[in-house]
Amino acid sequence: MILILVPFGSVPGRSPLRSGVFHSLPELIAALVKYLLQHNREPKPSVWTAQAKDILAKVTRARAKLNRSKRNAHWAARD
């Protein structure tokens, strides 16, 4: 049995690929091919909604938090 979990939003609608269980690799491949053929008939462009400055700000905050976490773990290990 092959379990497929697709990240939320990456496959629109009620596609069997959104969250599906396939009992064989050929069954999975057939579902993928069917989805791609249907999707490519009427493709829709991805719309980028985030501003670069917002993404970079999030990265900066995440990096600072990660660095604090590593520093705290280092000092906790020394005690």
Sequence and secondary structure as in RCSB ss.txt:
>XXXX:A:sequence
MILILVPFGSVPGRSPLRSGVFHSLPELIAALVKYLLQHNREPKPSVWTAQAKDILAKVTRARAKLNRSKRNAHW
AARD
>XXXX:A:secstr
 EEEE  TTSS TT TTTEEEESSHHHHHHHHHHHHHHHHHS       S HHHHHHHHHHHHHHHHHHHHHHHH
HHH 
